[in-house]
């Protein structure tokens, strides 16, 4: 009986190049608003150096006629697509005690300039969008108001709010926060406790403070402030404020790539806005939902909500009798909606309709004298025409594009690092297209630095940092491709490392520097360090990177696998790069590398009780893609049967990427049918830098005990929608644990003894931890870290436990991945002899799950499984593994011997190929 998984979470293997951010309205001397979906790719140019092809049969199939529905056009350079999204500042139309520059003075007009009244002139300038010129007048009026004999507190409140708005609109976020905080102190505390004015103004101030933090990429603070605003609105039963807070929280979660949360909050905001029949909040929710769906590449839904947004704006325009500024705002939002609709149709493949929306938006932008908005629309319109006629931009257009990006970057507020990262990525792509590699490389570097500063601001919130890294993938993808085209293999490897497992690196570094109050700043690993590590390991490092480009598929632009980059770092330190063209897979076999991996797992019968006999063909095809291109760089294999420890087989350390984390590398077969495990001892790591840090952990770890656990008494387990249940007992796991305990001459913890409390107490003292039990892939903690080890619940198993199930006992025996992260382990090795313990949520940071948690908690290496494993062969494999380990501390060698021995008795790869060793080996 296998060690079953109660319920598996979906494995996320999709690379997202959609980056959506919301930004505030700039002054009329800058671009107005921008939320960018980055679909930039590099030109497909003739390869320099060696480029590997796919297997011969695949290449032959690639020559067949491709139908229109299967068409994959050659990639072309694409510039920024810009869904336009306003950060809507609150208070412009409230009372004089709110943030209101049209409060009790009527609407300011251009004729108010030169009246000699600083406040009236400031209001007029503000109304005209000249925020920087309005600020001196506001400051002078604020000083005059505060020094007056009879202090006008209502006017002081209005000035504080307007200064906050003006500074925010000019990108001076720290000053904006200062004045919004002063406004909050004047409205919330005094209104609530003393003056009896509207306490909802405090919530309004909090909303604006949160938006400033969002605009400045300080996402954790933005979430904190918006949650305060939400709680305050709910306390005051202010449903309008609650709807706005929900929408603003959704904006922050969208910015960091937490799209499910963003969707949840925007849907709640929309529902509340409809209940209140408030068109302003309703319009914002419709627009935000459209952009969230855009980020999820669900273009039909994006179009649905943007069309509703546009229809609502136009109905309001027909009925609006308010100020000219309010009408101008509606027209500006109409341009936003038209531009976003054009973008969604463009990416959905309806280029003619996209052009129609863009041209209408451009016409209105000129009507309302929004020149910068017109520039954004015009840029997107050019993309649509380029796609329609499949023409490359002329040299003069390339220069215009470079000029556009330079002007745009010059006007980015100094704290808007996320926006700068997007712009510099596309600036770099444009320079590359213009054949200026030096400038392209400079812009790539500066763009990465901007993104990484923003990520550092997320502190120790690992879930947000992982999500945010997913939104940054395009720049690392493009930079790797650029450097490869420049024949700079070592630098390309450095960028590959810089774009993966960054949060994982932070986690381990934080553990290695426990006295640090803030998250340590860890420098990316350099080429010399990589070379030194290979020499220290006396192993061959192999790093894979799947490169994506945008293609026309079924008349839609889609990110698709384009190439596979493979770096080999030999024990001498020499770095070599090879390339494999993955487009032939899509053309010849109508699949992708990820699809081939999934099909291989299916054919192996993973989790289905047995495989089909066609698996050798797939394993050989994957060998041809992943190993054959670098075969000449690998060391000649030493016979695995050698009993001399000095003659251990050569060791390969594999750094997978994306879907390759799910691939059983030991089972890959060469053309002669020989498995990779027959030739080499194997281990893996999420990145070379993680390997470097686990090497340090092994040197520092001092655990002495051996902890063996098998077949705990199963606790009550429940998942929403599933009744409480006990998992099936695992007698095979108990026999396995007893046999291993005998090897080490210790006692195994089984049954009622194997409680969560007892095991957690012993873990920090143990050099080896072996857990033979059920493994679950659910996110029981709700924190985005899936996975749990099933142990006994001491309360449920005590003599005084109730006969009937006790709700308080549910899930009490689960040791979750989130809890493991908080342990401090000193283990050399953790073995998770349970099913699917190597799986989880696949991200740019690696696999988020049990293996990651144990390594981050301090373990030097973890042995995990990639699928549900049969009991009998697993017990045999584990017993052989530990017998080998007793005579030779090389874990990769011990695992190779165990796999070969198990394979001899149970030949099907399902029985022996599931296990993978992650981390430092010796």
C-alpha positions, 0 to 999 in steps of 0.5 A: 500500500502506498503512502497516500496523499489526502488531497494534492494542491495544483502544481503551478508550473506556468511562467508568468511574464505578465507584470501589472502595477498601479501608479498614481497620476503624475503632473501634466509634465510627466506621464499620467498613469501606468500599469504595465504588462510586460510582454517584451522578448528579445529578437530571435537571432542566429545563435553564436556557438553551439546550438543543440537540436532536438531528437532527429524524429522531432526535427523531421516532424517539425517540417510538416505543414502547420495548420492555422490553428497550430501556427507558431509565428517567429517571435518579434520584438514587442515593447511595453503594453500598458494597461492604464490604471489610476490610483484614485485618491480620495477626498477631492469632492468631500466637505471643507473638513475633508480633502477638498480643493473645491470645497466651499469656494466653488470650482477654481478656474484658470482666471484665479491665477494672479489673484494674489490669494495664495490658497485660491491660486494653489487650488486653481493650479491643483485643479489644472493638474499642476501639482508642483506649482500648487505646493508653495501656495499651500505651504504659505497658506498653511503657515499663515493659517497656523500663525493666525490669531483665530486658527481656522482648523477646518482650513488647516485640515483641508490644506494638510490633505491637499498637500498630501495629494499634491506631493503624492501626485508629484511622486514625493511619497515621503512628504505625502505620507507626512502630510496625510498622517498630520491630516489623519491626526486632525480628523480621526482622533479629534473627530472621533473624540472631540469635535464630533465631525465625521470620523469616516475622514480618518478612514479616508486619510488611511486609504490615501496613506496606503495608496502612497505606500503602494505607489512607492512599492512599500507593499507590506506597509500598504497592506498594513495601512489598508487593513487598518482602514478596512477594520476602521470602516467595518467598526464604523459600519462605513460600507463605502469605506469598506468597499474602497479598502477592499479594492485598495487591498486588492491593488496591493496583492495584485502588485506583488503577484498574489492574484487569487487574493487580488481577485477575492478582494476586488470581487468583494469590493464590486459586490459591496459597490453594487449594493451601495449603488455607488458608481465611483467605487463600482467603476474602480472595482470593474476596472481593477477586476479587468486588470487582474484578469488581464494579469491572469491572461484571461482576456475574455474576462478582462474584456468583459469587465473593462467593457462594463467599466466603459459603459458605466463611465459613458452613462455617468458622462451623459447624466453628469451635471457636476464640475468641469474637473469631474467631467474631465476625470470621467473622460480621462477614465474613458481613455483608460478603459479604451486603452485597456480594451485595446490591449486585451483585444490585441493580446487575444489576437483581434488586432483590428478591434484593438486598433479601433479602441486605441484610435478612439482612445487617442482621439479623446486624449487629444480632445481633453489635452492629455498629451502624455496619455496620448503618447501611451495610447499611440505607442500601443497602437504602433504595436498593434499595426506592427502585429497586423502587418508583421513589420519590424520598426524602421530605424527612425521608429527604433530611435523614437522608442528609445527616446520615449523610454528615456523621457519616461524613465526621467519622469519616474518618481524616485521611490517607484522602483517597480515601475523603473524596473519595468521601464528599464527592462523594455528600454534594454530590449529596445537598445538590443533591437537597435544594435546597441548591446552596451546600453542594453546591458546597462539598462538590464542591470539597472532594471534588476537592481530596481526590482531587487530593492523593491523585493528587499522592502518585503522584509521577511514575508516569504510568501509575498517575496515569492509571489513578487519574484514571479512578476519579475521573471521577464527581465531575468529571462530577457537578460539571460537570452541577451547575454547568451547572444553576446556569447557571455556564458558565465554572465548568463549563468550569474543572471540565471542564478540571480533570478531563481530561489532568491527568497530561499536564499534569504531564508537560509541566510536569515537562519545562518545570521540569527542575531540579525533583526532585519532580513540580511541583504545577500549578494547574488553568487558570482562566477568565481564563487560558482567555479570555486564551489564546483571545485570544492564539491569535486562534482559537475554542476548542471544548471537548466533554464527554460527561456520563454518568448511571445508567440502567436498561437491560435492568433493570440500572443502567448508566452511559450517555451523557446529555448533550453539553456544548459550550463555545465560547471566542471570540477575544474571550474570551467563553465560551458553553455549549450542551447536546445531549441524547444520550438521544435517540440511545439511544432513537431510534437504539439507539446512543450518540455513541461508537457513532455515531463507531465506525459512521462509521469503519466506513462510511468503510472505515477500514482495510478498503480502501474505504468505502461510499457511506452515509458522507455521512449519518453525517457530516452527522448528526455535524455536526448533533450537534457543530457545528450547536448552536454554529454561530451562535458560530463566525466566518464562514469566510474562503475557503480559496483565499485566497492572501493570508497575512493572509486565512488562514481562521478557525481552530478549536481543538477539545478532544475528549472520549472517543470524539471523539478518534477522529472525523475532524472535517475530514470532518464535513458540513453540510446542503449537503454542505460539509465542515468543513475547507472552512470552517475550519483545524482543530487539536486538543488534549487540553485547553486547559491542554495547549494553553497549555503547548505554546504555551510549548514552542513559544516555548522550542524552538530546534531548527534542523535538518530531519529527514526519514525514509522507508522504513527497512530494516525490522527483525525484529518479534515479539509474543508468539504471533507468529513474528518477521517483517519488515514490508513495505517502503514505497517510497511512503514513501521517495518521499514523504521524498525529495520533502519533503527536496527542498523543504527542501534536505536529505538524507532518511534512508532504508533502512539509514541510517534507524537508530534510533540515528542518528535518536534522535541527531538528534531533539533538534536538529531543528525539524521531524521527519518520519517516514514509516514503519510505526506500531504500536499495541502496548505493546512496553515493557509500561508501559501506553504503547502505540505504536512507530515502526518504524526500521532496526536498525543491528546487523541491517543491518551487514555483519557481521550474521548471515544467520539471525535473531538473537534479540537483534536482535528489536524493536531498530529500534522507537522506542517511545512509552515511549522517546520520553517520555524524549527532550528534543525542541526541535521545532516540529513532528513529523509521523508519516506512518504509520497510526493514529499518533493512536490509542492507549488513550483515557482521561480523560487523553486518548489514551495513545500516540505523539502524547502521548509526542512532546508530553510530550517537548517537541514543540510540535505533532504531526501524526498519523493516525487510521487506516491511510492509502493511500500515494499520496494521503498522499504528495501531501497531505504534499508540499502541506502542506510547500510551504504551510508554506514560504510560511506558518508556520501549520501548521493553514492548511497542513494545510487547504490540503493536505487540500482539494488532496488531496480534489480528486483523491481525494474519498473522506474515507478518502484525506485526512481522517485527519490531525489537528494536535495542540498549538500551531500557530504 
